[in-house]
Amino acid sequence: MIRLPDLDTLVVPVAPDAAEAMAAALVEQLRDHFAAHTEVDRPAAAGDTVVLDLVATVGGTPVERGTASGVRHEVGAGHLLAGLDEALPGLRAGDRAVIETRLVGGPDAGRAATLAITVRAVLERGRLSADGVDVPRLRAALHDEVEGARQRLALAGTFAALRAGATLPAPADLPPDRVAAATERRRAELAAAGPLDPADAELEAAIAETVTERVLAELLLDAVADALAIDDHNEPRRRARALDAVARRATYVTADA
C-alpha cells in the first residue's frame, strides 16, 4: 500500500543558484578549452600537457596495440595508466622514464606491464582572460543548457520530496514479478559491459539494492499517475509526465531558508 503526500502542497528544497553555478562552471570550462598551449623549455608540472611516446611490454615482449606516439596527456589528470602521473613531473622534452603499471585496454587488459615513456614536448596551458571572452554572450548561448539543468534539478528535488513524504512498501513486500523483471533488466545492463560472476556476493547485493530502488520509484510514480488520472499506455512516459505534473505544482524553497 502506497500513501502519497499532498501533491498540491509539496515543498521542494533546492540549492541556491545551483543552475547559475553550473553556467559559471561551463563558462570556465570553455575558457580553458579554447586557451592556447605553448611549448616551454622546463620540467613538466601538474596541469601541464605533455606529448608522449609510449611503449608497453610484458616480460620484455611488446604488447599488442601497446605502442602509441604523440599522445597528449594533462599531468595529474589521471586519465591514462596508473603510475604515469607520478613519473611525469620533473621530466623535460627528450627525457625518458620507465614505470611498472597495469594495462587497461586491449587483449592484455589487467596484466602487469612495463611502460617506457619518452617526453616529446611540454606544453603550458594559457588561459583566456576575461577580456578574451564575451561572457554575457557566452551565457546567452548556454541558456538552453542552464534551463535544462534547472529543470533536471527541479525534477530530482521533486522526486526526493515525494520519496521522503510517501509511505512505501518494505522491500520484502514488493511484487515478485516487478522485482524479477527489474533484476533481469539490470543484469542485461551490466552484462553489456562484460560477463557477470554469479558467485560475486558484493555484485549481487548491489544488483538487489538497485532493483529495490527502481521498483520503489516505479511504484511511487505509478501511484502519482493514478492519483492525477494521467492516461498513457507508455509506462515510462506516464511516470515522467506524473513527475513533471507534480514538479509544476510544487513550492520551491532554498535549502538553507
N, C-alpha and C positions, 0 to 999 in steps of 0.2 A: 504494500500500500504506500503510495506516494502522496505526501501532503505538501502543497506548494505555498510559498509566502504570498502575500498580497501583491499581485502583479502590477497594480496601479500605484503602489506606494513604495516600490523598491528603491532603495538608496544604494548608489554605487560609488565607493571611494575611488578616486583617480589620483595619480601622481600629478603634482602641479607642473604645468608646462612640459609634459612628457613629449608631446609631439614636436614642440618647438625645440626641445633638446635634441631630438632626432634630426631635425632640419639643420641645426647648428653643426652636428656631427657630420652630416652629409656634406655640408659646405667645406668643412675642414678636410674631409677625405678627398674631395675634388681638387682642393688647392694643392694637396700633397701629390695627387695623381698626375696633375699637369705640370708639376715642378720639374725643372731640368736637372739632369745628373751630370756632374763634371768630374772628369778623371783627375785624381790627385796623386801626388808622389809622397805618400806617407803610409804608415801601417794602418790596416783596417781596424775599425772600431764598431761598436754596436750602432746600428742604424745605417751604416754604410751599405751600399750594394757592391758585391764583388762578382767578377766574371771568372768562372771556374772551368777547368778541365778535370773530369772525374774518371777514375778507372777503378772498378771493383773487382777483386779476385777472391776466390775461396780456395785455400790450400795452394796458392800460387797459380791457380788456373783462372784465366779471365772468365767473368760471369757473362752469360748470355744477356744482351741488352744492358750490360753493366758499364759501358763506356759512353761518356757524354762530353761534348765540347761546347764552350761558350754559354754555360749555364749561369743565369743571373740569380743571385740569392741575396736577400737582405740579412745582414749579420744580426742574429738574435731573434729572427722571426720564427725559427723552429719549424720551417715547412719541409725541409729535406731530411737527411739521415741523422740519426742520433749521434751525438759527439761532434758534428760538424761545426755548430755554433761555438763550441768551446775551443775548437782548434783555430778558427779564423782570426780572432782578434790578435793584432801584432804582426800579421803576415802582410808583406808588400807584394806588389806586382812582380812576378818572376819567382817568388818563393814557393817551396814545395813542402808538403806535410803528409804524413801517413797516420791514419787512425784505424782503430778497430770499431766496427759498427755492426748493425743488423739490417739486412736488406728488407725493403718494404714493398717491393713490386716485382713482377715478373715471375718466372718459374721457380726462382730460388728465394722467394719472399719468406722472411722469418729466419733465414740462415745467417750465422755469424760470418762476417766478411772483412777483408782488409780494403780500405779505401785510400787510394793515392790521390792527393789534391794538388793541383797546380793553379796558382792565382795568376790570372792573365791581366786583370786590372782592378783597381779600387776606385769606386765612384762615390762621390759625396753628393747627397741629395740636397739641392737648394729648396727653397720654399717660396712660393709666390707671396709677395707681400699683399697687404690689404689693398694697396693701390693697384695691384695687378689683377684684382678680381672685382667685378661688378657684383658685390654681394646682394644688393636688393634684386637685381635682375636674376641672379642665380637662385635666390629664394623663390622668386615668382615661378621660375622653371621647375622648381621642386614642389610646387603647390599640390599637384596630384599625389605625390609620394607622401607629403605631410598629411594630407587629408585621409589618405589610405591608412597611414599609421594611426591617426586619431580614431578612425572607425574601428580598426583592429583592437586598439586599447579599450574602446568602449564596449565592444563585444566580449572581450576577455574579462573585463571587470563585471559586466552584467552576468556572465555565466558564473563567475566566482561568487557573486552575491546570491544568485539563485541557489547554487550548491550549498552555500552556508545557511540559507534560510529554509531549505526544504528538509522534510523528513523522508529519508530514503531507506530501502530495504537493506538488511545486512548482507554481506557478500554471500553467505551460505544460502540465502533465500532468493538469490537471483534465478530467473528462469533458465533451466539447464540448456534448452535449445539455443537461447541467445548466447550463453557462455560458450557453448560448443562452436557455434558459427564464428564468434569473435576470436576464439582461440585459433581456429583454422586460418582465418584471415591474417592474424598476427604471425603465425608460423610461416605462411606464404611470404609475407613481407621480409622476414628475417632470412628465409631460405634463398631469397633473390640475391643476397649478399654472400652466400656461402652455405655449405652443408651444416645442419644443426646436430649437436651431440645430445641425444635424449638422456644421457647419464649426467648431464651438467645440471646439478641441482640449483645453482645460482641462476642459470638461464631460465629454468622452469619457473622459479619463483618470480623472476622479472616479467615473464610472459603472463603469469597469473595476475600479477599486480596491474599490468597494463590492461589486460582484458577486463578486470573488475571495474577499473575506472571508465573504460569505454562503454561498457554495458550500462553502468550507472548514469553516464552522461546521456546515452541514447534514451533510457527510460525517463529521465528527467525532462528532456526536451520533447519527447513524445507526449508526456503529461501536459506540458505547457501548450503544445499544439492542440491537444484535445480541449484544454480549457479555453483557448482562444478560437476554437472552431475553425482551425486552418485546414483546408481541404486540398491535398496534393498527393497524388499517387506515388511520387518520387520521395521516398522516406528521408534521405539526406537533405534534399531541398526543403522538405516540410520542416525539418528540425532547424535548418538555417533561417527559414522565414519566421519560425517561432521565436528564436533568439533575437532576431532583428526587431521583431514587433515589441518585445519586452524592452530592448535597449532604447527604443524610441519613447517609451513611456517613463523610463527610469529618471530619477533625480540624481545628478552627479555632484559630488562634493569632493573637494581636495582632501587627500588622505590625512593631512596634518590639521584640518579645520576642526 
